[in-house]
Amino acid sequence: MGQSLAVTGGAPVATIDWPVWPRPVTGTDQLVADVLGSGRWALSGPWKGRRSHEQEFARRFAAYNEVEHCVPTANGTSALVIALEALGVGAGDEVIVPGLTWVASASAVLNVNAVPVIVDIDPATLCLDPAAVEAAITARTRAINVVHLYSSMADMDAILAIGARHGVPVLEDCAQAHGARWRGRRAGSLGRVGTFSMQQTKLLTAGEGGAAITGDPDLFDAMFQLRADGRRLAPQPPGDDRMELIERSSLMGNNYCLSEFGAAVLLSGLEVLDKENEIRAANAARLTARLREVPGVDPIRRLPGVTGDTYYQYAVRVDPEAFAARSAGQVCRAVEMEIGFPVSRCYPPLNRNPLYQPLGKRRYLLSDEHRDRIDPSRFELPNAERASAEVLTFHHSLLLARPADVDVVAEAFAKVRRLAASIPAPANGTGPAES
Ligand SMILES: *Cc1c(COP(=O)(O)O)cnc(C)c1O
């Protein structure tokens, strides 16, 4: 181990060829080439004598999640939008969202003209705090949007109980938790509806893509139409070159369909999802054991209800006091330089996330009252604030490396801690905000 930190010009703890993400599964090129020559590139294209990849993926992803129905979508955001609309959320309704999440959790709520009510997180899991949810319920609450963040799941027992007590449906945003389980049940199958993103960084990906799952046939019928401009699937396969989507609608939709190319890539990715989740979980368990030996580094914990582990990001809380009072941002940069793999800062709290600016969009300024209700500055999120200052995250591709390579992350934290005083102290004592 070097005597000076890589961030101050020393040798790094190791030089490793980290896994590339996304990585194509064997056979994907054949499936994509097959779509290219098939004459059908979209669900909204003509029948070509066999089920579309989109519908095949819907069947397999529903089966994977042990639910009846799946509606594939263009991305995770559109899955959230159709789920909210199918639940009947609309103008002026309130939807509870966590204060620490990707911006789409709240912007999708604005997109259906509803009001995101941003509530604080449980510092242990970084997910929705059930007590904060209960306190935020009003007569106008129409849904609870629970996000399973990074490598945790929210306390689903408590949140489902609150939803049931108040007659408010629970929507699970599983964009970061494909394949997780809570007391044996798949993430996304516990609430009335579950949504997923298949964007490039996610555990299952086609670059862009998404899905909504449900056990409720009426919700399914609504979500199907909402993502296909109101069209439904023909009850029987049509003749060759005829449209499989028929114009017999009960409600108005938009086009949020997943292409046949995306569906083909997702079909092959789904084949390896469980195996990859197992590799990540084994490496994460090993890393967690080693990191627990480094004072001031605390891997984020999961509740005992989680019975299937997933890692979208491996998250650790850093105590600056253990690092010669250097900020989490400085520790982030120093560890990144030691391992040659990007380390990220936690999301900023939603009420001061630069990507979340509802008042800057004319389409959301429906009235003075609505403007005040969507103003993010009315929310206070001390736990999200603190997590944002202290938590560092590692993308899941790190956990697909060889076990010995993953150990290097713990070595890097130990070295940075030992030599932290050699990192120049920030002028104002707070350190850089960005990684
Ligand atoms: C990625 C993500 C989304 C949005 O998905 P897109 O496919 O990018 O639209 C929504 N919620 C969470 C928690 C996410 O991580």
The ligand as a MOL file (V3000), in Angstrom:
LIG
                    3D

  0  0  0     0  0            999 V3000
M  V30 BEGIN CTAB
M  V30 COUNTS 15 15 0 0 0
M  V30 BEGIN ATOM
M  V30 1 C -34.4170 5.6660 -13.1810 0
M  V30 2 C -35.5430 5.9770 -12.2690 0
M  V30 3 C -36.7810 6.4560 -12.7370 0
M  V30 4 C -37.0170 6.8890 -14.1430 0
M  V30 5 O -36.7880 5.9770 -15.1150 0
M  V30 6 P -36.4870 6.4270 -16.6200 0
M  V30 7 O -36.4430 5.1310 -17.3500 0
M  V30 8 O -35.1780 7.1270 -16.6190 0
M  V30 9 O -37.5960 7.2970 -17.0740 0
M  V30 10 C -37.8080 6.6230 -11.8260 0
M  V30 11 N -37.6320 6.3730 -10.5200 0
M  V30 12 C -36.4510 5.9490 -10.0340 0
M  V30 13 C -36.3340 5.6640 -8.5690 0
M  V30 14 C -35.3680 5.7460 -10.8790 0
M  V30 15 O -34.2060 5.3320 -10.3850 0
M  V30 END ATOM
M  V30 BEGIN BOND
M  V30 1 1 1 2
M  V30 2 1 2 3
M  V30 3 2 2 14
M  V30 4 1 3 4
M  V30 5 2 3 10
M  V30 6 1 4 5
M  V30 7 1 5 6
M  V30 8 2 6 7
M  V30 9 1 6 8
M  V30 10 1 6 9
M  V30 11 1 10 11
M  V30 12 2 11 12
M  V30 13 1 12 13
M  V30 14 1 12 14
M  V30 15 1 14 15
M  V30 END BOND
M  V30 END CTAB
M  END
